[in-house]
Amino acid sequence: MADLATQLNDDGDNYINDPSLEFAWVMQATEKASIHMNVIMAVDTRKLKLTKDQDEIYAKFREMFPNLDVRSVDENELKADNKATWAEFCKHFETVDDYNFGTIMRIKADGIYNSENTIICPKIIFLAVEGARNVEGINEEAKPIYVAKHKAEQDGSGQVL
C-alpha cells in the first residue's frame, strides 16, 4: 500500500467508488428517511426537535435565509446563487455530528419520501429545512396531505422510498 502522501497526490481517476459502500449509504439513508416520515406522521411536529442543536440551527438558518420558503426547497434553492451562502452556513455547524453526510430530504413539505419528491443534501441542510418546517408549523399544517399520500403509496413493506 502506498504511503498517505502518495495517495493524496495521486490522480483521482485512479480511484473508483466501492459499490458496497454506496449500497450501505443508500440503505442507511433510506432507513433514516423512513424513520423521519414515521415520526412526523406520529407526533405534533411543532414540538419536534430533530437534534439538540435545533434552536441554534434554526436561528442561523433564518438569519442567513430569511425569505426562503421551506414549503418547497429544490436544488435551485440549494445551488445557483445560494451555493456560497449554504457553504458558509454548513461551515458554521462543523461540530454537529455528520453535518456534511449526504441525507435524503423531501422537496415539498406536503409530500412523502419518494423518487419525485427527494433530493440529496448535507445533513445540516436537512436539519435546517425540516427543522424550520417544524418550528413554523408547516409540517403540521401539511400532515393530512402527506399522511394520505403515504398511505396511498404503501406497498405493504413499510418502506417509504
N, C-alpha and C positions, 0 to 999 in steps of 0.2 A: 504494500500500500504506500502511496506517495505521501510525503510529509504535507502538513497543512498549508504551508506557503505555496507549494507546487499546486495543490488543489485549488487554492484561492485564485491563482494566476492562470489556471488552465482555461481553455476555451469552453464557454458554456455549451457549445454544440456537442461536446463530448459527453454530456450527461443526458440521461433520459429519465422521465418520470417513472417511478415504480408503480405499476398498475395496482398492486396490492395496497399500497399506501393511499392511492386515490380512492380505491374502493372503501377502505377503512374510514376515510374522511366522509365520503358520501353516506355511509351507514350512520356515523356519529351525527352528522348534520341533519339527516332525515329524522333520527330519533329525537333530537332536540327540538326540531320543528313540530313534531307530533306532540311532544310534551307541552310545548308552548301553546299549541292550538287547544289541547285539552284543558289546560289551566285557564286560558282566557274565556273558554266557554263555561267554566265551572264557578268562577269567582267574580266578585264585584271588582272589575279591573281598575276602577278609580282608586282603590285601596291597595292594588298590587304593586309591589316593588320587585323589579327583576334582579336587583343587586343592591348591596349595602351602600353603594356609591350613587344610587339613583338620583338623589336630590342634587348632588354636585353635577352629575352628568346633565340633568335636565336644565339646570341654571346656565351652564356653559353653552349648551345646545341653543337655548333661546337667546342668549347673549350674541352668539355668532350667527344664528339663523332665525332672526325674529319673525320673518314673514314666510318661512317655509310651511306650507300646508301639508301636514303629515297624513291627511286623509288618503293621499296618493303620492308616493315617492318612487320615482323610477330612476333609471340610470342617468337621465339628463340632469336631474337634481343632484346626483352624486358625482357627476363628472362635469364636463364643459366648463363653464365659468366658475363653478363652485369647487373645482378639484383642489386648488391650493388651500382654500378655507377649510375643506374637510381634512386635508393633510395636517393642517395646524391643529384642528380640533382633536384628531386622533392622537397626535403627539402629546397633547395635554394629559392624556389618560394612559400613558405607557405603563403606569403602575397597576392598572386593572388587569387581572389575570386574563391571559389570552386575548388582550384588547384588539389585536390585529388578525385573529383567527378568522378564516372565512366562515361566514354564517349565512344561512338562508333567511331571507326577510320577505314578508308579504309586501307587495307593491301597494295594493289598496287595502285600507283598514276594514272595509266591509267584505273582503274576500278571504278565501281559505288558502292554505298552502297547497298549491298545485303548479303545474308547469307554466300556466299562463299568468299566474299572479305572484311569482317569486323572482328575486334576484339574489346574487351572492354579494355580500358586502363584509367589511370588517365587523367583528363582534361589537365594537364600541359604537358604530353607527346603528346597528340593530338596537342596542340598548338605548341610544338616544331617541330614535324614531318610535320604537314600540313603547318606551317609557313616556314619551310625550303623548302618544295616543292614550295611554292610561291616565296620566295626570290631567289631561284636557278633556277627558270623558268621551273621547272619540270611539275607543274600543267598546265601551259600554253602550253607547248610542247605536253602534253598528252590530251589536251582538245578535239581535234577532235575524239579521240578514246572513251573517257568516255561520251561525248555527244551522240555519235552514240549508245553506249551501253545503256545509259539512255533512249533514245527514243525507242529502241527495247524492253526494259523491262517495259515500262509504261503500266499500265493496265487501264488507264483512271481515276484512283482515285487521281492522283497527289502524291501518296506515292512512296518513293524510296525503302523502305525495304519490 
